[in-house]
């Protein structure tokens, strides 16, 4: 198959996929999961806001709402899906031609249970993304693109997906190689994408949740996976309904008391991520802090954690954000002029 056929098939395939997503609601449907997860966190913001004086429809709410669909769906339809098909095809063909190693046929994880593959995929992907995120702050050229995300001046769940389309190219290009070498890219990581979407929305939301509560939620999710034998977890196969219910309840309690005290160190949170968006940072941390995407543990391991006090009401953005483009057109072409700042 030549490059033009790959591009044509990429556009046609993604166009058909997107139309099917919109017209066929279901549990394995990214489009409606995006709506569901967004509605859930927006409801929490309305019911229990952390910043109670912030408007329900905060500054740039509708701009960020559009960004969610542009970056999650439309950009793929316009360019990314077809372009990535070409790059992946060339990369796999190049590796096979130079070394004889077939990334698609030689999958080192093929004997792993699904829960192990998902766990490895989640951790490896998040670790790679953490380093890419640091690169976006460290490189003056890439920082120009990343400033779109940091132009948020009032935080809310939808700010999660306000970012420049060039970030998609940077993240996906760098993360593909380690994931492909592990064979992780061969699996349908629907659950990882939805889990990451939920955590990203949560980190940017105008809410605050205790570590014990989030630990209980995590314990409950593990309990449900065990009770339903999902992801090759068969420990409760053959158990009676009341035994499965008791197991879920027990894991919720375990999550609350045992995992809960560590949740803020393991996972990112609104209280931690708000400082990543701080307008003012100490001179010794001029390249940013709290780079965690889903996991916070990398920041604590590498010394980039920073929560000096409750940052609920700190000023957000960056010096010069007042003059930064506040419309989609201005932001989508920002940084393409090659200038550095």
N, C-alpha and C positions, 0 to 999 in steps of 0.2 A: 504494500500500500504506500503510495507516495504522499508527500507532505500536503498537497492540495486536497487529496482525498481525506486525509486525517482531519484537516481544518474543516472541510465541508461536513464530514460526519460528526465532528465535535459540535459545530453549531446546530446542525439538525437534531442530533441526539439530545443536546441540552434543551433546545427549544421544545421538543416533544416531552422531555422529562418535566420541565417547568409547567407546561400546560396540564400535564397529568397530575402534578402536585396540587395545582389550584382547583382542578375539577374533581379530584378524587380524595376527599378527606379520609384519613386513616391514622392508625397508631404508628405507622412507619412512614411518616410524612413530615419532612423538614419544614415546609411552609406553615402548616398548622401548628407544629410544635413551637415555631417562632412566635406565632400569635398567642398560643396558650401560655408559654413561659413569660412573654412580655406582659400579658394581661394579669398574670399572677403577681408579678413584682410591682406593677403599677397599682394594683389593688392594695398591696401592703404599704406602698408609699402614701396612698390616700388615707388608709386606716391608722397606720402607726408611723408617721413621718419622724425621722431623726431631727431634721431641721424644720421645726414646726412653722417658722415664719416664711419658708420658701413657698412660692406659689405652686399650686397643684400642677398646673401646666407651666413649668418653669421656663426660664429664658432658653430659647432655641429648641424647645421640646419637639416641635413639628419638623424642624430640620433634622434632628437626630432620628426621629421616627422614620423619615424618608431614607436616611443613611442605612438603617437596619435592613431595609429591603434592597437598597442599591448594592450594598456590600455583600449581603447574604445570597442574593439571587441575580439581580440585574447585571452586575459587573461580569459574572460568570457567563451570562448569556451574550453580552456584548463582545468580550474578548478573551477572558481568562481560560475558559474551559477548552476552547479550540487550541489556544496557544500552549496550554499545559500539556495537552495530548501530544503535540508535536515534540515538545521538550522531553517528555517522558519516553516517547518512542525512540528519539535519537539517543537519549542517555542509555536506555536498556540495550539498544542495538550496538552502541559504542562499547559498552562493557562486555557484551557477548563477543563482539568482533576482536577486541584486544586481549581478552583473558579466557574466553570460552565459557565464562561463568554466566549462567542464565538466572537473573534475579527472580523471574517469575516461576521458574521450575525448581530452583534451589531455595527452599524456604526453611530456615533453621527453626522456626516456631511451629511447624506443621503438626508436631506431636504434643504440643502444649494444650491443656484444657482452655476453653474459651475465656474463662475468668483470668487465667494467667496471661493470655495474649492481650486482653483488654487492659490489664494492670500495667504490663510492660509498655504497651503502646501509649497509654496515658502518661506515664512517668517520663518516658524517653521524649515524647513530643513536647511535654511541658518544659523539660530541661532545655531542649534545643530552643524553644520559643523564648525562654528566659534570657538566653545568651543573645538571641536576635534582638530582643527588646533592649538590652543594654547597648547593642550596636546602634540601634536607632537613636539613642541618646548621645552616644560617644562620637559618631560620625556627623560632622557639620552638614554634610550633603544630605544624609538620610534624616537628620533632625528636621530639616525643612519640611519633609513629608509628614513626619510624626507630629509636628506642631498642630496639624489639623485636629488630631485627637486631643491635644492639650489646650486647644482653644475653648474647651468647655469651661464656662464660668459659673454655672450652677449644675451640681451633680444630680443625675437621675439614671434609672436603669438603661434608657435608650442611648445614653452617652457611650455605652460599651461598644457600639458598632459605628460610632462616628470616627472614621479614620480614612486616610488617603488610600486610593486604590493601589498605589505603588507598594504599600505595605503588604498587600496580598502577594505580590510578585516576590518581594524580599523574603517573607516568612516561608511561603510554599517552596521556593527554590532551595533555600538552605535546609529546611527540615526534610525535604524529600529523600536526600541521599541516605542519612542514617536510618530512616524508616524503611526505605527500600532494601537496604542491605540486611536488615533484620527480617524482611519479609512481611512487615506490618502493613505496608501499603496494599497488600493483596486482599485484606479483609474489609468488610463493610463496617466501618467504625461509627455507625449511627449513634450508638449509646454514648460513645466518647464525645462526639460532636454536641449532642444534646446536653450532656453533663457539663461540658465546658461552656456551652451557651448559658446554662443556668447559673454557673459560678460567676461568669463574666457579668451577667445582669445583676447578680447579687452584689458583687464588688462595687458596682457603680450606683447602686440604688440608694435612695434617701431613706434608709432604714438602719437599725442597729439590732443585732441579734447576739445573745450571749453564746459563748463557746459551748456551754452545756446543752443549750437548746439545739445548736447545729450538730453537736455530737449525737444527740438523741435522734435527730433526723437521719444522720448517716447510719446509725445502728439500725433504725427502722428499715431503711432501704436495703441493707444487707440481709436483714431478716426476711423481707419480701422476696428477695432473689433466692434465698435458701428454700423458702416455703413453696415457691413456684418452680424450683429446679432450673432456674435461668442460668445461662452462661456456664453450663456444665457443672453446676453446684448441686450435688445429689445427696447431701448429708441428711436431708429430711425426707428422702424418697420412702414411701410406705408409711410415713407418720400420719396419725389421725388429725382431723381438722383442728381439734382443741390443742393438740401438741404443737402444731404449726403456729397457731395463734399465740400460745404461751412462749414459743421460741422468739417470735417477733417482739412480743412485749419484753422478754428478757434482754434482747439485744438493744431495745430502746433504752432500757434502764442502764445497761452496760455502757452504751454510748454516752448517756448523760453523765454518769459518774466517773467513768474510766477514760473514755476518749475525749469527753468534753473539755477538761482542763488543758488539753493539748491542741485543740482545734485551731485556735488563733495562731499557733506556731506552724501547723501543718498546711492550712489552707488560707488563701487570701481572704480579705474581709473589707467591708466599707470603711471600718476604722483604720485599717492599714493603708488601703488604696487611696484614701483621700489625700494622704501625704505625698503620694506619687504625683498628684496633680497640684501640689502647693505652688502658689505664685512665688513665694520666697523660700529659699533653701540656704543652709549654711554654705559658705564659700568652699569648704572642703568636700561638699557633696554637690558641686555645681553640675555634674552630669546625671543627677537624678538619684532616686532612692526607691525602694520597694518595687522592684521590677517584676515580681511574681505575676504570672498570668492566672493560673489556678492554684498552684502550690506556693505557699509562703516560705517553705523550708529552705529554698535556695538562697533567699535573702539573708536568713539567719546563718546559714552555713558559710556564705561568702562575705558577710559583713556589710551588706547594703541595706539592712533593715533600719528603719527610722520612724519612731513614733514618740516624739518628745512629750506630748500631752494630748488630751482629747482634741482632735482636729475638726470637730463638727462644723465650726463656723469660720475656718480659715479662708483666706482669699485664694481663689483658684485661677489657673492660667499660667502665664509666664510674662516677664517684662516685655512690653510691646504688644500684648494681646489686644489692647484697646484699638490698635490700628490694623489688626489682622482681619482678613476678609470674613464677613459674617454671613455670606450667602454661599449656596452650594456651588455655583458657577466659579466664584472666586477661589474657593477652597479646592475644587477638583483639579484646577490647573496650577495650583500653588506649588512652587518648588521645581517646576519643569523648566524654569529659565536658566537653571545651572548655577544660580547665585548661592552663596553660603552665608549663614548668619550665626 
